[in-house]
Amino acid sequence: MNLLENIETAIQDFVYEKGRLFIAVLGILVILFFTALIMVLFQFSHPTTKKVVLNPEETFTPDQNVLIPESVIFKDGYYLSRPKNLKWDEEETENWFITPDDDKIKELNKSNDSLVTDILGAVP
């Protein structure tokens, strides 16, 4: 009980000695409480997500085509995958491949040699 009495007297001293500060802190806490309460009530009164009900009769098996839902999100030009070419043609090679110059190759060789030296240096 002594601890509770000490806490009670400390709070009373704080309230009597610094009344304006106590009222300001109490006012801010009340405003924050009501703001949080209004926000929580607003979130529960206006749900943002719609619940999706799945029909268990409609199951997807991997051998079926993918069904794209009708939506504004999917445009007419939407495609699920693009054709994969095993080799680049000449135009793609010229567009995307850059032949490295000798300085870059020497720099790469030097960094690879230092990696190998670090790895082999740790071997007992």
Backbone as JSON Lines, residues from 0, in Angstrom:
{"i":0,"aa":"M","n":[0.83,-1.2,0.0],"ca":[0.0,0.0,0.0],"c":[0.87,1.26,0.0]}
{"i":1,"aa":"N","n":[2.06,1.16,0.53],"ca":[2.93,2.31,0.6],"c":[3.28,2.81,-0.8]}
{"i":2,"aa":"L","n":[3.48,1.9,-1.73],"ca":[3.82,2.27,-3.1],"c":[2.66,3.02,-3.75]}
{"i":3,"aa":"L","n":[1.44,2.52,-3.56],"ca":[0.28,3.19,-4.13],"c":[0.09,4.58,-3.54]}
{"i":4,"aa":"E","n":[0.34,4.71,-2.25],"ca":[0.21,6.03,-1.61],"c":[1.26,6.99,-2.15]}
{"i":5,"aa":"N","n":[2.47,6.5,-2.38],"ca":[3.54,7.34,-2.94],"c":[3.18,7.81,-4.34]}
{"i":6,"aa":"I","n":[2.63,6.92,-5.14],"ca":[2.22,7.29,-6.51],"c":[1.1,8.3,-6.45]}
{"i":7,"aa":"E","n":[0.14,8.09,-5.55],"ca":[-1.0,9.01,-5.43],"c":[-0.55,10.4,-4.99]}
{"i":8,"aa":"T","n":[0.36,10.48,-4.05],"ca":[0.85,11.79,-3.6],"c":[1.68,12.46,-4.69]}
{"i":9,"aa":"A","n":[2.44,11.68,-5.45],"ca":[3.22,12.27,-6.54],"c":[2.31,12.86,-7.61]}
{"i":10,"aa":"I","n":[1.22,12.16,-7.93],"ca":[0.27,12.67,-8.93],"c":[-0.42,13.93,-8.4]}
{"i":11,"aa":"Q","n":[-0.81,13.91,-7.12],"ca":[-1.47,15.09,-6.54],"c":[-0.54,16.3,-6.53]}
{"i":12,"aa":"D","n":[0.72,16.08,-6.17],"ca":[1.69,17.17,-6.19],"c":[1.87,17.73,-7.59]}
{"i":13,"aa":"F","n":[1.94,16.84,-8.58],"ca":[2.1,17.28,-9.97],"c":[0.89,18.1,-10.41]}
{"i":14,"aa":"V","n":[-0.31,17.66,-10.06],"ca":[-1.53,18.36,-10.47],"c":[-1.6,19.73,-9.8]}
{"i":15,"aa":"Y","n":[-1.28,19.8,-8.52],"ca":[-1.41,21.08,-7.8],"c":[-0.31,22.06,-8.18]}
{"i":16,"aa":"E","n":[0.92,21.55,-8.37],"ca":[2.02,22.45,-8.67],"c":[2.03,22.89,-10.13]}
{"i":17,"aa":"K","n":[1.7,22.01,-11.04],"ca":[1.75,22.33,-12.48],"c":[0.38,22.05,-13.08]}
{"i":18,"aa":"G","n":[-0.6,22.81,-12.66],"ca":[-1.97,22.6,-13.08],"c":[-2.19,22.84,-14.56]}
{"i":19,"aa":"R","n":[-1.6,23.9,-15.1],"ca":[-1.78,24.21,-16.53],"c":[-1.17,23.12,-17.41]}
{"i":20,"aa":"L","n":[0.01,22.66,-17.04],"ca":[0.65,21.6,-17.81],"c":[-0.18,20.32,-17.76]}
{"i":21,"aa":"F","n":[-0.71,20.0,-16.58],"ca":[-1.54,18.82,-16.43],"c":[-2.79,18.92,-17.29]}
{"i":22,"aa":"I","n":[-3.44,20.09,-17.29],"ca":[-4.65,20.28,-18.1],"c":[-4.32,20.17,-19.59]}
{"i":23,"aa":"A","n":[-3.18,20.71,-20.02],"ca":[-2.78,20.64,-21.43],"c":[-2.52,19.19,-21.84]}
{"i":24,"aa":"V","n":[-1.79,18.46,-21.0],"ca":[-1.5,17.05,-21.32],"c":[-2.79,16.24,-21.33]}
{"i":25,"aa":"L","n":[-3.66,16.49,-20.37],"ca":[-4.92,15.77,-20.3],"c":[-5.79,16.1,-21.52]}
{"i":26,"aa":"G","n":[-5.8,17.35,-21.93],"ca":[-6.56,17.74,-23.12],"c":[-6.06,17.08,-24.38]}
{"i":27,"aa":"I","n":[-4.74,17.02,-24.53],"ca":[-4.15,16.37,-25.71],"c":[-4.49,14.88,-25.72]}
{"i":28,"aa":"L","n":[-4.41,14.24,-24.56],"ca":[-4.75,12.82,-24.49],"c":[-6.22,12.57,-24.82]}
{"i":29,"aa":"V","n":[-7.1,13.43,-24.38],"ca":[-8.53,13.28,-24.69],"c":[-8.77,13.45,-26.18]}
{"i":30,"aa":"I","n":[-8.13,14.45,-26.78],"ca":[-8.28,14.68,-28.22],"c":[-7.76,13.48,-29.01]}
{"i":31,"aa":"L","n":[-6.6,12.95,-28.62],"ca":[-6.05,11.78,-29.31],"c":[-6.96,10.57,-29.16]}
{"i":32,"aa":"F","n":[-7.53,10.39,-27.97],"ca":[-8.42,9.26,-27.75],"c":[-9.65,9.35,-28.65]}
{"i":33,"aa":"F","n":[-10.27,10.53,-28.7],"ca":[-11.47,10.65,-29.52],"c":[-11.15,10.57,-31.01]}
{"i":34,"aa":"T","n":[-9.99,11.06,-31.42],"ca":[-9.59,10.94,-32.82],"c":[-9.4,9.47,-33.19]}
{"i":35,"aa":"A","n":[-8.74,8.71,-32.32],"ca":[-8.55,7.28,-32.59],"c":[-9.89,6.55,-32.59]}
{"i":36,"aa":"L","n":[-10.79,6.93,-31.67],"ca":[-12.1,6.3,-31.63],"c":[-12.89,6.56,-32.9]}
{"i":37,"aa":"I","n":[-12.85,7.79,-33.4],"ca":[-13.56,8.15,-34.64],"c":[-12.96,7.38,-35.82]}
{"i":38,"aa":"M","n":[-11.63,7.27,-35.86],"ca":[-11.0,6.54,-36.97],"c":[-11.38,5.07,-36.97]}
{"i":39,"aa":"V","n":[-11.41,4.45,-35.79],"ca":[-11.78,3.04,-35.7],"c":[-13.23,2.85,-36.11]}
{"i":40,"aa":"L","n":[-14.1,3.71,-35.63],"ca":[-15.51,3.6,-36.0],"c":[-15.71,3.8,-37.5]}
{"i":41,"aa":"F","n":[-14.97,4.72,-38.1],"ca":[-15.08,4.97,-39.53],"c":[-14.61,3.77,-40.33]}
{"i":42,"aa":"Q","n":[-13.53,3.13,-39.89],"ca":[-13.03,1.97,-40.62],"c":[-14.0,0.8,-40.57]}
{"i":43,"aa":"F","n":[-14.64,0.59,-39.45],"ca":[-15.57,-0.53,-39.35],"c":[-16.9,-0.24,-40.02]}
{"i":44,"aa":"S","n":[-17.26,1.03,-40.15],"ca":[-18.54,1.33,-40.78],"c":[-18.44,1.33,-42.31]}
{"i":45,"aa":"H","n":[-17.25,1.56,-42.85],"ca":[-17.04,1.56,-44.31],"c":[-15.97,0.54,-44.67]}
{"i":46,"aa":"P","n":[-16.35,-0.71,-44.87],"ca":[-15.32,-1.7,-45.22],"c":[-14.73,-1.4,-46.6]}
{"i":47,"aa":"T","n":[-13.41,-1.49,-46.69],"ca":[-12.73,-1.17,-47.94],"c":[-12.57,-2.38,-48.84]}
{"i":48,"aa":"T","n":[-12.6,-3.55,-48.28],"ca":[-12.41,-4.75,-49.1],"c":[-13.73,-5.51,-49.2]}
{"i":49,"aa":"K","n":[-13.93,-6.07,-50.35],"ca":[-15.12,-6.89,-50.56],"c":[-14.75,-8.35,-50.31]}
{"i":50,"aa":"K","n":[-15.64,-9.06,-49.7],"ca":[-15.38,-10.46,-49.44],"c":[-15.64,-11.26,-50.72]}
{"i":51,"aa":"V","n":[-14.7,-12.12,-51.04],"ca":[-14.79,-12.94,-52.23],"c":[-15.32,-14.31,-51.83]}
{"i":52,"aa":"V","n":[-16.38,-14.71,-52.47],"ca":[-16.95,-16.02,-52.2],"c":[-16.56,-16.94,-53.34]}
{"i":53,"aa":"L","n":[-15.83,-17.98,-53.03],"ca":[-15.38,-18.92,-54.05],"c":[-16.41,-20.03,-54.19]}
{"i":54,"aa":"N","n":[-16.64,-20.38,-55.43],"ca":[-17.55,-21.47,-55.69],"c":[-16.74,-22.76,-55.71]}
{"i":55,"aa":"P","n":[-16.98,-23.67,-54.78],"ca":[-16.14,-24.88,-54.73],"c":[-16.34,-25.79,-55.94]}
{"i":56,"aa":"E","n":[-17.41,-25.58,-56.7],"ca":[-17.63,-26.41,-57.88],"c":[-16.69,-26.03,-59.02]}
{"i":57,"aa":"E","n":[-16.25,-24.77,-59.04],"ca":[-15.35,-24.31,-60.09],"c":[-13.92,-24.42,-59.6]}
{"i":58,"aa":"T","n":[-13.28,-25.49,-59.93],"ca":[-11.88,-25.66,-59.56],"c":[-11.03,-25.6,-60.82]}
{"i":59,"aa":"F","n":[-9.82,-25.15,-60.66],"ca":[-8.91,-25.0,-61.79],"c":[-7.94,-26.17,-61.8]}
{"i":60,"aa":"T","n":[-7.8,-26.77,-62.95],"ca":[-6.79,-27.82,-63.12],"c":[-5.74,-27.29,-64.08]}
{"i":61,"aa":"P","n":[-4.5,-27.72,-63.94],"ca":[-3.41,-27.15,-64.73],"c":[-3.55,-27.33,-66.24]}
{"i":62,"aa":"D","n":[-4.36,-28.26,-66.7],"ca":[-4.46,-28.46,-68.15],"c":[-5.48,-27.53,-68.78]}
{"i":63,"aa":"Q","n":[-6.19,-26.72,-68.0],"ca":[-7.15,-25.77,-68.56],"c":[-6.45,-24.46,-68.89]}
{"i":64,"aa":"N","n":[-7.07,-23.69,-69.77],"ca":[-6.56,-22.36,-70.07],"c":[-6.85,-21.43,-68.91]}
{"i":65,"aa":"V","n":[-6.0,-20.44,-68.73],"ca":[-6.2,-19.48,-67.65],"c":[-7.38,-18.59,-68.0]}
{"i":66,"aa":"L","n":[-8.27,-18.43,-67.04],"ca":[-9.45,-17.59,-67.24],"c":[-9.14,-16.2,-66.72]}
{"i":67,"aa":"I","n":[-9.15,-15.22,-67.61],"ca":[-8.9,-13.85,-67.22],"c":[-10.24,-13.21,-66.89]}
{"i":68,"aa":"P","n":[-10.39,-12.65,-65.71],"ca":[-11.67,-12.04,-65.36],"c":[-11.91,-10.78,-66.18]}
{"i":69,"aa":"E","n":[-13.17,-10.51,-66.46],"ca":[-13.5,-9.29,-67.18],"c":[-13.38,-8.13,-66.21]}
{"i":70,"aa":"S","n":[-12.49,-7.22,-66.53],"ca":[-12.22,-6.12,-65.63],"c":[-11.62,-4.97,-66.41]}
{"i":71,"aa":"V","n":[-11.64,-3.81,-65.79],"ca":[-11.02,-2.64,-66.42],"c":[-9.51,-2.74,-66.34]}
{"i":72,"aa":"I","n":[-9.02,-3.5,-65.36],"ca":[-7.58,-3.62,-65.17],"c":[-6.92,-4.29,-66.37]}
{"i":73,"aa":"F","n":[-7.56,-5.31,-66.93],"ca":[-6.97,-6.05,-68.04],"c":[-7.41,-5.41,-69.35]}
{"i":74,"aa":"K","n":[-6.47,-4.91,-70.08],"ca":[-6.75,-4.28,-71.37],"c":[-6.85,-5.36,-72.44]}
{"i":75,"aa":"D","n":[-7.27,-4.95,-73.65],"ca":[-7.41,-5.91,-74.74],"c":[-6.06,-6.5,-75.16]}
{"i":76,"aa":"G","n":[-4.99,-5.73,-75.05],"ca":[-3.68,-6.21,-75.46],"c":[-2.96,-6.99,-74.38]}
{"i":77,"aa":"Y","n":[-3.64,-7.36,-73.34],"ca":[-3.02,-8.1,-72.23],"c":[-2.69,-9.52,-72.67]}
{"i":78,"aa":"Y","n":[-1.5,-9.96,-72.35],"ca":[-1.13,-11.34,-72.67],"c":[-0.46,-11.96,-71.45]}
{"i":79,"aa":"L","n":[-0.67,-13.24,-71.29],"ca":[-0.17,-13.93,-70.1],"c":[1.3,-14.3,-70.21]}
{"i":80,"aa":"S","n":[1.78,-14.53,-71.39],"ca":[3.19,-14.85,-71.56],"c":[3.61,-14.39,-72.95]}
{"i":81,"aa":"R","n":[4.88,-14.27,-73.14],"ca":[5.39,-13.87,-74.44],"c":[6.12,-15.05,-75.06]}
{"i":82,"aa":"P","n":[6.22,-15.07,-76.37],"ca":[6.92,-16.18,-77.02],"c":[8.41,-16.15,-76.66]}
{"i":83,"aa":"K","n":[8.96,-17.32,-76.42],"ca":[10.36,-17.42,-76.03],"c":[11.18,-17.87,-77.23]}
{"i":84,"aa":"N","n":[12.13,-17.06,-77.58],"ca":[13.05,-17.42,-78.66],"c":[14.31,-18.02,-78.02]}
{"i":85,"aa":"L","n":[14.75,-19.15,-78.53],"ca":[15.94,-19.76,-77.99],"c":[17.21,-19.03,-78.4]}
{"i":86,"aa":"K","n":[17.18,-18.38,-79.54],"ca":[18.35,-17.64,-80.0],"c":[17.92,-16.25,-80.43]}
{"i":87,"aa":"W","n":[18.84,-15.29,-80.25],"ca":[18.58,-13.93,-80.71],"c":[18.79,-13.88,-82.22]}
{"i":88,"aa":"D","n":[18.0,-13.06,-82.87],"ca":[18.28,-12.82,-84.28],"c":[19.33,-11.71,-84.38]}
{"i":89,"aa":"E","n":[19.73,-11.39,-85.57],"ca":[20.82,-10.42,-85.78],"c":[20.46,-9.04,-85.24]}
{"i":90,"aa":"E","n":[19.2,-8.64,-85.42],"ca":[18.77,-7.31,-84.96],"c":[18.82,-7.22,-83.43]}
{"i":91,"aa":"E","n":[18.35,-8.27,-82.74],"ca":[18.39,-8.26,-81.28],"c":[19.84,-8.28,-80.77]}
{"i":92,"aa":"T","n":[20.7,-9.01,-81.47],"ca":[22.1,-9.07,-81.07],"c":[22.73,-7.69,-81.17]}
{"i":93,"aa":"E","n":[22.48,-6.99,-82.25],"ca":[23.04,-5.65,-82.41],"c":[22.44,-4.68,-81.39]}
{"i":94,"aa":"N","n":[21.18,-4.88,-81.05],"ca":[20.52,-3.96,-80.13],"c":[20.96,-4.18,-78.68]}
{"i":95,"aa":"W","n":[21.1,-5.43,-78.23],"ca":[21.29,-5.7,-76.81],"c":[22.71,-6.12,-76.42]}
{"i":96,"aa":"F","n":[23.47,-6.72,-77.32],"ca":[24.78,-7.22,-76.94],"c":[25.85,-6.19,-77.25]}
{"i":97,"aa":"I","n":[26.67,-5.91,-76.25],"ca":[27.78,-4.98,-76.42],"c":[29.07,-5.77,-76.21]}
{"i":98,"aa":"T","n":[29.93,-5.74,-77.19],"ca":[31.2,-6.45,-77.08],"c":[32.09,-5.69,-76.11]}
{"i":99,"aa":"P","n":[32.59,-6.35,-75.07],"ca":[33.44,-5.64,-74.1],"c":[34.81,-5.34,-74.7]}
{"i":100,"aa":"D","n":[35.37,-4.22,-74.29],"ca":[36.7,-3.87,-74.77],"c":[37.75,-4.55,-73.89]}
{"i":101,"aa":"D","n":[39.01,-4.45,-74.32],"ca":[40.09,-5.18,-73.64],"c":[40.28,-4.74,-72.2]}
{"i":102,"aa":"D","n":[40.07,-3.45,-71.92],"ca":[40.25,-2.97,-70.55],"c":[39.25,-3.63,-69.59]}
{"i":103,"aa":"K","n":[38.02,-3.77,-70.02],"ca":[37.0,-4.4,-69.17],"c":[37.3,-5.88,-68.95]}
{"i":104,"aa":"I","n":[37.79,-6.55,-69.99],"ca":[38.13,-7.97,-69.86],"c":[39.3,-8.16,-68.9]}
{"i":105,"aa":"K","n":[40.32,-7.29,-68.99],"ca":[41.46,-7.37,-68.08],"c":[41.02,-7.09,-66.64]}
{"i":106,"aa":"E","n":[40.12,-6.13,-66.46],"ca":[39.62,-5.8,-65.13],"c":[38.84,-6.98,-64.54]}
{"i":107,"aa":"L","n":[38.02,-7.62,-65.36],"ca":[37.26,-8.78,-64.92],"c":[38.21,-9.94,-64.57]}
{"i":108,"aa":"N","n":[39.23,-10.14,-65.39],"ca":[40.21,-11.2,-65.15],"c":[40.94,-10.95,-63.83]}
{"i":109,"aa":"K","n":[41.3,-9.7,-63.56],"ca":[42.01,-9.36,-62.33],"c":[41.11,-9.6,-61.11]}
{"i":110,"aa":"S","n":[39.84,-9.2,-61.19],"ca":[38.94,-9.42,-60.04],"c":[38.68,-10.91,-59.83]}
{"i":111,"aa":"N","n":[38.58,-11.67,-60.9],"ca":[38.4,-13.13,-60.76],"c":[39.64,-13.77,-60.13]}
{"i":112,"aa":"D","n":[40.83,-13.32,-60.55],"ca":[42.06,-13.86,-59.97],"c":[42.15,-13.54,-58.48]}
{"i":113,"aa":"S","n":[41.72,-12.34,-58.08],"ca":[41.76,-11.99,-56.65],"c":[40.76,-12.83,-55.87]}
{"i":114,"aa":"L","n":[39.6,-13.13,-56.45],"ca":[38.64,-14.01,-55.77],"c":[39.21,-15.41,-55.59]}
{"i":115,"aa":"V","n":[39.84,-15.93,-56.61],"ca":[40.43,-17.27,-56.54],"c":[41.55,-17.28,-55.5]}
{"i":116,"aa":"T","n":[42.36,-16.23,-55.46],"ca":[43.45,-16.15,-54.48],"c":[42.89,-16.11,-53.06]}
{"i":117,"aa":"D","n":[41.81,-15.33,-52.86],"ca":[41.18,-15.28,-51.52],"c":[40.63,-16.64,-51.12]}
{"i":118,"aa":"I","n":[40.02,-17.33,-52.05],"ca":[39.43,-18.64,-51.73],"c":[40.55,-19.65,-51.45]}
{"i":119,"aa":"L","n":[41.57,-19.7,-52.3],"ca":[42.66,-20.65,-52.1],"c":[43.55,-20.29,-50.94]}
{"i":120,"aa":"G","n":[43.6,-19.01,-50.57],"ca":[44.4,-18.6,-49.42],"c":[43.82,-19.1,-48.12]}
{"i":121,"aa":"A","n":[42.52,-19.35,-48.09],"ca":[41.88,-19.85,-46.87],"c":[41.99,-21.35,-46.73]}
{"i":122,"aa":"V","n":[42.5,-22.03,-47.76],"ca":[42.62,-23.48,-47.72],"c":[43.83,-23.85,-46.86]}
{"i":123,"aa":"P","n":[43.68,-24.8,-45.93],"ca":[44.83,-25.18,-45.08],"c":[45.88,-25.97,-45.81]}
